[in-house]
Amino acid sequence: MSTLAERAEQELNAILAQYAAGEAEVVRAFFARPRSRDELADMVRRQMGREVFCVGWLERAVRQGRELERTVDRHAFVELLEQIADELRHYALLADLVEWLLGRQLTAEEAREYEVYAVYDPDVPLERQYNPRLPEANAMIDLLRELRARYPTAFTDAVMRLTEGGGGGAFQEASGLAGDEFRERFARAMGRIVEDEIEHGPLRVRGFVQQWIRDEADLALAKELLRTFMAQHLRVRNEIYGSPLSAE
């Protein structure tokens, strides 16, 4: 008979895998028919918007840097800096790809047209976190606010961190694209991103279980929150790709 920890890992990973498969289907549906240059550029810029928002965390990093070794743990600070660097590296990879595709440099407005917070940040004014062009991304922020208010914040945030990258399904699917130069360049960029996103999300499951799952009630809440987050994340992914899948 498996222990609670073993079962928790299996069940949480199964939820991630289910929704990761849905995100992979979004990518397949998008590339199932020919796309214009503008459609491709728009899709990539939408993904850029979910990477570049981390530039706003530099303000937090400055504040935390002042409190390093006082109220800020050194390892947590390093993790914050590494995540900012990862996300902005992804943004730069994608921006370079769009500029190759369009054959010109992006304006600042084009590069950041779809900027939207991927997570709720209580330290940032709410209006700065939304983007009127991205209703599903905005709905994710509202969902996170609601659940953080309803359930223990630290627990809810820890579950949310498991969902980063949506389980990696979209990135993994895109990293296998081939057939023309755009797909191959996009695949290389996605391959780099998937390495980071899987580390950010699914590979954290074991550590999450060890830290947070003490009994059946903890596991039940973690599964409920994970399903809720991942379902909305799938809607966000569909929005990034121009909604190739229906709501059903």
N, C-alpha and C positions, 0 to 999 in steps of 0.2 A: 504494500500500500504506500502510495507516495506521500511525502510530507506536505504540510501546508505550503511551504516555500516552493517546493517542486511543482505543485499543482498551480500555484499562483503564477509562476513563470510561464508555464504552459498555456494557461488560460489567457493571460494578458498578451502573450506573443501571438496567440491565435486571433485575438481581436485585431491587433496591429496588422497581421497578415491578410485578414479579410478585407480591411479597408485599403491596404496597400494594393491589393489586387484591383480594387475599384479605381484607384488613381492611375494604375497602369492602363486600364481600359480607357480612361479619358485620353491618354496620349495616343493609344491605337486609333481611337475614333477620330481624333484631330488629323492624324496623318493618313487616314484611310482614303482621302481624296486629295487631289492637287490643291495647293494653297498659293495665293498670290504673294508677292514679295511684301506687300503691306500687311497682309494677314500674319505672315511669319514674324515680321518686325513687331507688330502689335503684341503678339503672344509673348515674345521674348521680353519686351518692355514691361509687360504685366508681371512677369517673374522678377525682373529687376526691382520692381517696386517693393517686393517683399524681402529683398536683400538689403537695399540701401537704407531702410528705416533705421538700421542699427547705428547709423551715424549720430542719431540723437542720443545714443547711450554714452557718447563721449562726455557729455555733461555729467552723467552719473559717475563715470570713471574718474573724472577730475575730483568730484566730491569724495569719492571713496579713497582716492589716492591720498588725500589730506588726512584721512583717518586710518591709514594702513598701520596695522599692529596696535591700534588703539581699539576702535570699534569694528574694524574691517579685517577679516581673516585673509592672510596672504594668499592662500590657495583659491579662495573664492574670487579674489581680485584678479589673479592670473586667469582663471576660467572666464571671467567677464571680458578681459582684454582679448583672449584667444577667440571667443565667439564673435566679438566685434570684427576682428581681423578676418575670420573665416567668411562672415556674411558679406563684408565689403569686397573681399577677393572674388566671391561669386558674382557680385554686382559688376565688378570690373571685367570679368570674363564675358559676361553676357552683353555688356555695353560694347565691348570690342567686337563681338559677333554681329550685333545690329549694325554697327558702323561699316563692317565689311559688307554686310548684306545690302545696305543702302548706298554704299560707295561714297559716304560723306560723314563728317563728324556730327554727332547729335548736339542739339542745343541743350542747355541746362533744363529747359522746360520739357523737352521731349524725354530726356533721360530720367526725369523724376516725376513725370506726369502721373504714374500709377503708384507713387510712394504711399504705403499704408503700413501701419503697425501690424506685425504678425502675432504679437502678444499684447495683452493689456498691461499698461504701465501706470500705476497709481500716482507716480511722481510727475507725469506729463499731462497737461490739459487735454481733456478728451477730444476737443475739436482738432488738435494736432495729430491725433492717432487715426482719424477717419480719412477716407477718400470718397467723395461723392460718386465717383465712377465705378466703385467696387462694393456693391451692396452686400455681397456674401462675406467679403472680408470684414466689413463693418459689423455684420451680424456675429462674426466670430468674436470680435472685441466685446460686444454686448453680452454674449454668452459667457465669456470669461469673467466679466464683471459680476454677472448674476451668480455664477457658481462659487466665485471666491467669497461673495457675501453670504451665501447659504451654507457653505461647508467650511471646515478648517482651511484657512488660506494656504498654509505651508503644504498641506497634503494635496490640495487642488493644484497648486503650482507644480508640485513634483509629478503628478499625473500628466499635466499639460506638457511637461518637458519630454515625456515619452513620445509625444505626437509630432515632434519637430521633423519636418520633411515628409509628414504624412506616411510614415513607415517606409519611405524610400521607394515606393512602387513606381511613381511617375518618373523619378530620376533614373531608376534602374532600367525601366522600359525605354526611356529616351536615350540612354547611353548605348543601346544596341542598334540605334537607327543607322541605316545605310541606304545608298542608292543614288544620292546626288551630293554635291559639295556642301550645301547647307546642312543636310541631315548629318553628314559626317562631322562637320565642325560642331554642330549642336550636340552630337553624341559625345564628343571629346569633352566639351564643357560640362555636360551632365555627368559624365563619368567622374570628373574631378569633384563635383558637388556631392554626388552620392556618397563618396568616401567620408566627407565631413558630416553630412546629414544623418547617416546611419549611426555614426558615433554620437551625435547629439541626441538622437532619439532611441531607436530600438535597442541598441547595445547597452542602454542604461537600465533595462528591465531588471536584471539580476540585482543590481545595487539598490534599485527602488524597492524591490521585494524585501531585501535584507533590512532596509532601514524602516519601512513603513507598514509592512504586512505582519500584524501580530495575531490576528484572529480572523474568523470568517466574516465578521462585519467589515473589517478593513478591506478584505478582498472584494466583497460585494460592492462596496462604495467605489473602489478603484476601477472595477469593471464597468460600473454604471457611468462614471465620469469619462473613462477612456472611450467607450462607445459614443457618448454624446459629443466629445471633442472630435473624434475621428469622422463622425458623420458630417459635421459642419466643415471639417477640413476637406473632405471630399467635394463638398459644394464649392469651396474656395478654389480647389484645383480645377474644377470644371469651369469656373469663371475665368481663371487665368488663361485657359485654352479656348476661350470664346464660346463656352457652353456647347460642346459637341454632343453631350449626353442630355437627354431630357430629364426633367425633375424626377420622373418615375424611375 
